[in-house]
Amino acid sequence: MIRARLLATGQDLEWQKQSSGVWVDAQAVTHEELTSLRAVFPLNRLALEDALEVGHWSRAEQYPEHAFITLRSFARPEAADEFTERLSIFVFEDAVLTFSTRGTHALARVWAMVNGREALNSPQEVTYELLDQTADSFFAVVDTLEEQVDALEEQVFRNVRTNPVPEVFELKHQLTQARRLAAEARDATALLSRHAAGTPGDLVRYRDAQDSFLRASTRFEGLREVLTSLLDLHLSLQSQRMNEVMRTLTAVSVVFLPLTFLAGVWGMNFKFMPELHSPYGYGFAWLSFLLVGGLLAAYFKRRGWW
């Protein structure tokens, strides 16, 4: 599918092989449509290969024919899952050509933005808006992941027995992928801002988009550090809980230690043991057990050991 829109007015038009003053958007192009585009636009062979390659990473280059940048971002930013989408932009002197498989979130927003009321008058302005909206999709991803991390933190504090390790490693995997995509987009935008043709204002816009990708990448890295700290905190809580259990078991063992000693003494089979022949011996033994055990238990309770 090929659609076109005038840059000066934002008016939709049927593409009749115009190559000046237009934004041409090509999605899931057929071989015939690709042949038509190559007949009108001087597309560099290497850039076209990158645009058509499935799974290509983000990169940018300034070719003699045009500037080129391809960006990979998340297909569903609100869900922050692993599905990605890619947009390739060919920036000519008086036209811009975008390639994608099924469109992207950034492309849909900017296409809706370019209308009769708010026209983007140059290919550089269109490119900047596409970069900026792509960066915004990364911020949507980081907002979603921050909510998941906050919920996981609350879960760890509310229930010490919970095991957040699987969720932590899954989130760290997502954050690693997101940070890599944001870093690649940042590097590609930085290269475009250094070498692409345009006015100083256009280059400033590119650097602004580069800064947005940098801030998104920094937030992803910050979340990874939070998850690492959360994992350390969980291990510390588990260790503390284990120490409390061991302390309780030790206190119980210490309470029964003198009782075991007394029972062992009175259980010896000597013939001359006055306590064995006393009518109050059994009661005296139990009284000794209760007194010694009770005093030790009260002492441990007072010291906070039990």
C-alpha positions as CSV (number, residue, x, y, z in Angstrom):
1,M,0.0,0.0,0.0
2,I,1.3,3.4,-0.9
3,R,-0.3,6.7,0.2
4,A,0.9,10.3,-0.1
5,R,0.3,13.6,1.6
6,L,1.4,17.1,0.6
7,L,3.9,18.6,3.0
8,A,2.8,22.2,2.6
9,T,-0.9,21.7,3.2
10,G,-1.2,18.2,4.7
11,Q,-3.7,17.2,2.0
12,D,-4.1,13.6,1.2
13,L,-3.6,12.7,-2.5
14,E,-3.4,9.6,-4.6
15,W,0.3,9.1,-5.3
16,Q,0.9,9.6,-9.0
17,K,4.6,9.2,-8.8
18,Q,5.1,12.7,-7.3
19,S,8.6,13.2,-5.9
20,S,8.6,16.8,-4.7
21,G,6.8,18.4,-1.7
22,V,5.3,15.1,-0.6
23,W,5.4,12.6,2.1
24,V,5.0,9.1,0.7
25,D,4.3,6.2,3.1
26,A,4.8,2.7,1.8
27,Q,3.5,-0.2,3.9
28,A,4.0,-3.9,3.0
29,V,4.9,-2.9,-0.5
30,T,4.6,-5.4,-3.3
31,H,7.2,-6.0,-5.9
32,E,5.4,-3.8,-8.4
33,E,5.0,-0.9,-5.9
34,L,8.7,-1.2,-5.0
35,T,9.6,-0.9,-8.6
36,S,7.5,2.2,-9.0
37,L,9.1,3.8,-6.0
38,R,12.6,3.0,-7.2
39,A,11.7,4.5,-10.6
40,V,10.8,7.8,-8.9
41,F,13.1,8.1,-5.9
42,P,16.8,7.5,-6.1
43,L,17.0,5.0,-3.4
44,N,20.4,3.8,-2.3
45,R,20.7,0.1,-2.7
46,L,22.3,-0.5,0.8
47,A,19.6,1.6,2.5
48,L,16.8,-0.2,0.6
49,E,18.2,-3.5,1.7
50,D,18.2,-2.4,5.3
51,A,14.7,-1.1,5.0
52,L,13.4,-4.4,3.6
53,E,15.4,-6.7,5.9
54,V,13.2,-8.2,8.6
55,G,14.6,-7.7,12.1
56,H,17.2,-5.1,11.2
57,W,18.5,-3.0,14.1
58,S,18.3,0.7,14.4
59,R,20.9,2.6,12.3
60,A,21.3,5.8,10.3
61,E,23.5,6.8,7.4
62,Q,24.0,9.8,5.1
63,Y,24.1,8.6,1.5
64,P,24.8,10.7,-1.6
65,E,21.2,10.3,-2.7
66,H,19.5,10.9,0.7
67,A,19.7,10.6,4.5
68,F,18.4,7.3,5.9
69,I,17.4,6.1,9.3
70,T,15.7,3.0,10.5
71,L,14.3,2.6,14.0
72,R,13.1,-0.4,15.9
73,S,10.6,0.2,18.8
74,F,7.9,-1.6,20.7
75,A,4.8,-2.6,18.8
76,R,2.6,-2.4,22.0
77,P,4.2,0.2,24.3
78,E,1.4,0.0,26.9
79,A,1.8,-3.7,27.3
80,A,5.7,-3.5,27.3
81,D,6.0,-7.0,25.8
82,E,8.7,-8.2,23.5
83,F,7.0,-7.6,20.2
84,T,8.7,-4.9,18.1
85,E,8.0,-2.8,15.0
86,R,10.3,-1.0,12.6
87,L,10.1,2.2,10.6
88,S,12.6,3.3,7.9
89,I,12.8,6.9,6.8
90,F,14.4,8.2,3.5
91,V,14.9,11.9,3.8
92,F,15.3,13.7,0.4
93,E,15.8,17.4,-0.2
94,D,12.1,18.0,-0.8
95,A,10.4,14.8,0.0
96,V,10.3,12.1,2.6
97,L,9.6,8.4,2.1
98,T,8.7,6.0,4.9
99,F,8.8,2.2,4.8
100,S,7.2,-0.2,7.3
101,T,5.5,-3.6,7.4
102,R,2.2,-2.6,9.0
103,G,2.8,1.0,10.1
104,T,4.0,2.0,13.6
105,H,2.5,3.9,16.5
106,A,4.7,6.9,15.8
107,L,3.8,6.8,12.1
108,A,0.0,6.8,12.8
109,R,0.3,9.7,15.2
110,V,2.4,11.9,12.9
111,W,0.3,11.0,9.9
112,A,-2.8,12.2,11.8
113,M,-0.8,15.3,12.9
114,V,0.0,16.4,9.3
115,N,-3.3,17.9,8.2
116,G,-4.5,21.2,6.8
117,R,-4.4,22.9,10.2
118,E,-0.9,21.8,11.2
119,A,1.2,21.1,8.2
120,L,4.8,19.9,8.5
121,N,6.5,21.9,5.7
122,S,9.8,20.0,5.3
123,P,11.0,16.4,5.2
124,Q,13.2,17.3,8.2
125,E,10.2,18.3,10.3
126,V,8.4,15.1,9.4
127,T,11.5,13.1,10.3
128,Y,11.8,14.9,13.6
129,E,8.2,14.2,14.5
130,L,8.6,10.6,13.7
131,L,11.7,10.4,15.9
132,D,10.1,12.3,18.7
133,Q,6.9,10.1,18.6
134,T,9.1,7.0,18.6
135,A,10.9,8.2,21.6
136,D,7.6,8.8,23.3
137,S,6.7,5.2,22.8
138,F,9.8,4.2,24.8
139,F,8.6,6.5,27.6
140,A,5.3,4.7,27.5
141,V,7.1,1.4,27.9
142,V,9.2,2.6,30.8
143,D,6.1,4.0,32.5
144,T,4.5,0.6,32.2
145,L,7.6,-1.2,33.5
146,E,7.8,1.2,36.4
147,E,4.3,0.3,37.5
148,Q,5.2,-3.4,37.4
149,V,8.3,-2.8,39.4
150,D,6.4,-0.7,42.0
151,A,3.8,-3.5,42.3
152,L,6.6,-6.1,42.7
153,E,8.2,-4.0,45.4
154,E,4.9,-3.7,47.3
155,Q,4.4,-7.4,47.0
156,V,7.9,-8.2,48.5
157,F,7.3,-5.9,51.5
158,R,3.7,-7.1,52.2
159,N,4.5,-10.8,52.0
160,V,8.0,-11.9,53.0
161,R,7.2,-15.4,52.0
162,T,6.6,-14.4,48.4
163,N,9.2,-15.4,45.7
164,P,9.7,-12.5,43.3
165,V,12.8,-14.0,41.6
166,P,11.0,-15.2,38.4
167,E,9.3,-11.9,38.0
168,V,12.5,-10.0,38.7
169,F,14.5,-11.9,36.0
170,E,11.6,-11.6,33.5
171,L,11.5,-7.8,34.0
172,K,15.3,-7.5,33.8
173,H,15.1,-9.4,30.5
174,Q,12.5,-6.9,29.2
175,L,14.5,-3.9,30.5
176,T,17.6,-5.2,28.8
177,Q,15.8,-5.5,25.5
178,A,14.2,-2.0,25.9
179,R,17.5,-0.4,26.9
180,R,19.2,-1.9,23.9
181,L,16.5,-0.7,21.5
182,A,16.6,2.8,23.0
183,A,20.4,2.9,22.9
184,E,20.4,1.8,19.2
185,A,17.8,4.5,18.4
186,R,19.8,7.1,20.2
187,D,23.0,6.2,18.4
188,A,21.2,6.3,15.0
189,T,19.6,9.7,15.8
190,A,23.0,11.0,16.9
191,L,24.6,9.9,13.6
192,L,21.7,11.5,11.7
193,S,22.1,14.8,13.6
194,R,25.8,15.0,12.7
195,H,25.7,14.2,9.0
196,A,22.2,14.9,7.7
197,A,21.6,17.9,5.5
198,G,19.2,20.6,6.8
199,T,19.0,23.9,8.5
200,P,20.6,24.5,12.0
201,G,17.1,24.3,13.4
202,D,16.6,20.9,11.9
203,L,19.8,19.6,13.4
204,V,18.7,21.0,16.8
205,R,15.5,19.0,16.5
206,Y,17.4,15.8,15.7
207,R,19.6,16.4,18.8
208,D,16.4,17.0,20.9
209,A,15.1,13.6,19.7
210,Q,18.5,12.1,20.5
211,D,18.3,13.5,24.0
212,S,14.8,11.9,24.4
213,F,16.2,8.5,23.5
214,L,19.1,9.0,25.9
215,R,16.7,9.9,28.8
216,A,14.6,6.8,28.0
217,S,17.7,4.6,28.0
218,T,18.8,6.1,31.3
219,R,15.4,5.4,32.9
220,F,15.6,1.8,31.7
221,E,19.0,1.4,33.3
222,G,17.7,3.0,36.5
223,L,14.9,0.4,36.6
224,R,17.5,-2.4,36.2
225,E,19.4,-1.1,39.2
226,V,16.1,-1.0,41.2
227,L,15.4,-4.6,40.3
228,T,18.9,-5.6,41.3
229,S,18.4,-3.8,44.6
230,L,15.0,-5.5,45.0
231,L,16.5,-8.9,44.5
232,D,19.2,-8.2,47.1
233,L,16.5,-6.9,49.5
234,H,14.5,-10.1,49.0
235,L,17.6,-12.2,49.7
236,S,18.3,-10.1,52.8
237,L,14.7,-10.5,54.1
238,Q,14.8,-14.3,53.5
239,S,18.1,-14.4,55.4
240,Q,16.7,-12.3,58.2
241,R,13.6,-14.6,58.3
242,M,15.9,-17.6,58.5
243,N,17.9,-16.0,61.3
244,E,14.7,-15.4,63.2
245,V,13.7,-19.1,62.8
246,M,17.1,-20.3,63.9
247,R,17.0,-17.9,66.9
248,T,13.6,-19.3,68.0
249,L,14.8,-22.9,67.6
250,T,18.0,-22.1,69.5
251,A,16.0,-20.5,72.3
252,V,13.7,-23.6,72.5
253,S,16.8,-25.8,72.6
254,V,18.4,-23.8,75.4
255,V,15.2,-23.9,77.4
256,F,15.1,-27.7,77.2
257,L,18.8,-28.2,77.7
258,P,18.7,-27.9,81.6
259,L,15.5,-29.9,81.7
260,T,17.2,-32.7,79.8
261,F,20.1,-32.5,82.2
262,L,17.8,-32.8,85.2
263,A,15.9,-35.6,83.7
264,G,19.2,-37.4,82.9
265,V,20.4,-37.0,86.5
266,W,17.2,-38.3,88.0
267,G,17.0,-41.1,85.5
268,M,20.3,-42.6,86.6
269,N,20.0,-46.1,88.1
270,F,21.9,-45.6,91.4
271,K,20.6,-47.4,94.4
272,F,21.1,-44.5,96.9
273,M,19.2,-41.5,95.5
274,P,17.1,-39.8,98.1
275,E,14.8,-38.1,95.6
276,L,13.7,-41.5,94.2
277,H,12.3,-42.6,97.6
278,S,10.7,-39.2,98.5
279,P,6.9,-39.2,98.2
280,Y,7.2,-35.6,96.8
281,G,10.0,-36.5,94.3
282,Y,7.8,-36.6,91.2
283,G,6.1,-33.3,92.0
284,F,9.4,-31.7,92.9
285,A,10.8,-32.8,89.5
286,W,8.0,-31.2,87.6
287,L,8.2,-28.1,89.7
288,S,11.9,-27.9,88.9
289,F,11.2,-28.4,85.2
290,L,8.5,-25.7,85.1
291,L,10.5,-23.2,87.2
292,V,13.7,-23.5,85.2
293,G,12.0,-23.6,81.8
294,G,9.7,-20.7,82.7
295,L,12.6,-18.5,84.0
296,L,14.6,-19.1,80.9
297,A,11.6,-18.4,78.6
298,A,10.9,-15.2,80.4
299,Y,14.5,-14.1,80.2
300,F,14.7,-14.8,76.5
301,K,11.4,-12.9,76.0
302,R,12.6,-10.0,77.9
303,R,15.8,-9.8,75.8
304,G,13.8,-10.1,72.6
305,W,15.5,-13.3,71.7
306,W,12.1,-15.2,71.4
